Amino acid sequence: MNIVSKTLLGATCALALALPCQAADTLMMATTTSTQDSGLLEFLEPTFRQETGIELKWVAVGTGKALEIAKNCDADVLLVHAPAVEKKFVADGYGIDRRQIMYNDFVIVGPKKDPAKVKGKSTSAALKTIYDAKAVFVSRGDKSGTHNAEKKLWAANNLSPDKEAFYVSAGQGMMATLAIAAEKGGYTLTDRATWIKFDNKNNPLTIVVEGDKALFNQYSVMTTNPAQCPKVKKDLAKKFEDWWVKPSTQKRISEYTLEGKQLFFPNAGK
């Protein structure tokens, strides 16, 4: 998997005095690719730094990989979107103080000609139709939040496409998976935020299934458990989590748009 990492540092050296920079408080976050690819983090980070004085560094991977990074004590905090997996992570003692902060939804996209004829169907009916038609379906296959959601949707239909020839496991992030689906003329499940970013490009895909309750996509923050990882910056992590749920940040999340479309919807405390 290609790991996209982003480091945003705001300190300025006193070059005239040739003195080293004074290191600011820094916090390491492991997060999902959709928060990176959508541009949300670059939109929010300057405000976070200004209001807290904390330099936020992050690595953007699938949720499964993000949890592994935290489990290995290589991240202080997490921003991820696989609720069942996150709750197990906390129950197993690896994370604390999980708080939901925002949501959007998943959509199923596919070729504009829609060879499997699934447009407008429910999620359940669409996946069964794709399975029966043996239409190409490209999975992220990377234990990400999106991959976990996809597996749950197949399982709800008692379908196991993993061994089928039409099922392609990309093992990559969402943007790469969308590109593969476009190239192969296949269907895939994507979070809406990444889809909006991808759809800025000329591509042969379109949304074929949306608006189903089964496609709800919750995002949460939590802290790596200091009892497991003593070097975790617990005090900074608390400021990080408090910042995400406060009203002004929730409002700022709602203000982030791309192509005039809102990408994330705040729901802290709900």
Summary of the structure (lengths in Angstrom):
residues: 270
radius of gyration: 19.6
end to end distance: 33.9
largest distance: 70.6
contacts: 909
relative contact order: 0.20
helix: 40%
strand: 27%
